[in-house]
């Protein structure tokens, strides 16, 4: 059974899918910034099982030259597919707006010394949604630092 609220499942997720499609189709020219929302990047990974190129639009926080994204999947018990892709191959590419660049992913978990500080920042950056997502699941939600090469 999904832990995602009904309104989010039937309204929020479809709207995100439309936004993601526009952002990808315009190669980052449209969709990087939405008024009142955290900025969004495109994460390009290679499927861990399939080897197929994958692209996901994710909100991010820029801190110390790294782009930080959160593998929340809305508080689902299982981490998002892109998390497993970059775990298998941390060499990725990101689009920040129309600028595409190579990056290396580093997973930051609750045992990392910087996790609490970053969690506070990414949570504030995303209107405190991540605290709600963490309450929906027992798995620790990791933060991923995407470091441009």
C-alpha positions in Angstrom: 0.0 0.0 0.0 1.3 3.4 -0.9 2.2 5.9 1.8 1.6 8.8 -0.5 -1.5 10.9 0.3 -4.4 10.6 -2.1 -4.2 14.3 -3.2 -0.5 13.9 -3.9 -1.0 10.7 -5.8 -3.7 12.0 -8.1 -2.8 15.7 -8.4 0.9 16.2 -7.4 2.4 13.3 -9.2 0.7 13.9 -12.5 1.7 17.6 -12.4 5.3 16.5 -11.6 5.3 14.2 -14.6 4.1 17.0 -16.9 6.8 19.3 -15.6 9.5 16.6 -15.9 8.5 16.0 -19.6 8.7 19.7 -20.4 12.0 20.1 -18.7 13.5 17.1 -20.5 12.0 18.0 -23.9 13.5 21.5 -23.7 16.8 20.1 -22.5 16.6 22.3 -19.4 15.6 25.6 -21.0 12.1 25.4 -19.4 11.5 24.1 -15.9 14.8 24.8 -14.0 13.0 27.3 -11.8 9.4 27.4 -10.8 8.2 30.3 -8.7 7.9 29.4 -5.0 9.7 26.0 -5.5 13.2 24.7 -5.1 15.3 24.7 -8.3 15.3 21.5 -10.3 18.1 19.7 -12.2 18.1 16.8 -14.5 20.0 13.7 -13.3 21.3 11.4 -16.1 22.2 7.9 -14.9 22.7 4.5 -16.5 20.3 1.8 -15.4 22.0 -0.5 -12.9 20.3 -3.6 -14.3 19.4 -2.6 -17.8 22.3 -0.4 -18.9 19.7 2.0 -20.4 20.2 5.8 -20.0 17.7 7.3 -17.5 16.8 10.9 -16.7 15.1 12.2 -13.6 14.1 15.7 -12.7 15.0 16.4 -9.0 14.9 19.4 -6.7 18.3 20.4 -5.5 20.3 22.5 -3.1 23.6 24.0 -4.1 26.0 23.9 -1.2 29.8 24.2 -1.3 29.9 23.7 -5.1 27.9 20.4 -4.9 24.4 19.9 -6.0 22.5 18.0 -3.3 19.4 15.8 -4.1 17.4 13.6 -1.8 16.4 10.0 -2.5 13.1 10.3 -0.8 10.6 8.9 -3.3 7.9 10.7 -1.3 8.6 8.6 1.7 8.1 5.3 -0.1 9.6 2.2 1.7 11.9 1.7 -1.3 14.4 4.2 -2.6 13.9 5.6 -6.1 15.4 3.7 -9.0 17.9 6.5 -9.8 19.4 6.0 -6.4 20.3 2.4 -7.2 21.6 3.5 -10.6 24.1 6.0 -9.2 25.0 3.6 -6.3 26.1 1.1 -9.0 27.8 3.8 -11.1 28.5 7.1 -9.4 29.6 8.7 -12.7 26.6 10.7 -13.8 25.7 13.8 -15.8 23.5 16.7 -14.6 21.6 19.5 -16.4 21.3 22.6 -14.3 19.1 24.6 -16.6 20.4 24.1 -20.1 24.0 23.5 -18.9 25.0 19.8 -19.0 28.0 18.7 -17.0 29.7 15.5 -15.8 29.5 14.8 -12.1 30.3 12.2 -9.5 27.7 11.1 -7.0 28.5 10.6 -3.3 25.8 9.1 -1.0 25.5 10.8 2.4 23.7 8.8 5.0 22.7 9.5 8.6 26.1 8.3 9.9 27.9 11.0 7.9 29.2 13.9 9.9 27.6 16.4 7.6 24.2 14.7 7.3 22.3 16.6 10.0 23.4 20.0 8.6 22.6 19.1 5.0 19.2 17.5 6.0 18.2 20.8 7.6 19.2 22.7 4.5 17.6 20.5 1.9 14.5 20.2 4.0 14.2 24.0 4.3 14.9 24.3 0.6 12.0 22.0 -0.2 9.4 23.6 2.1 10.0 21.0 4.9 8.6 18.1 2.8 11.5 15.8 3.6 10.6 15.6 7.3 7.1 14.5 6.3 8.5 11.9 3.9 10.9 10.5 6.6 7.9 10.0 8.9 6.2 7.8 6.2 9.1 5.3 6.0 11.4 3.4 8.3 14.3 3.6 5.8 16.8 6.4 6.4 16.5 8.8 3.4 19.9 9.5 1.9 21.2 12.8 0.5 23.3 12.6 -2.6 26.1 15.1 -3.3 26.6 15.6 -7.1 30.0 17.0 -7.5 30.7 18.5 -11.0 34.0 17.2 -12.5 
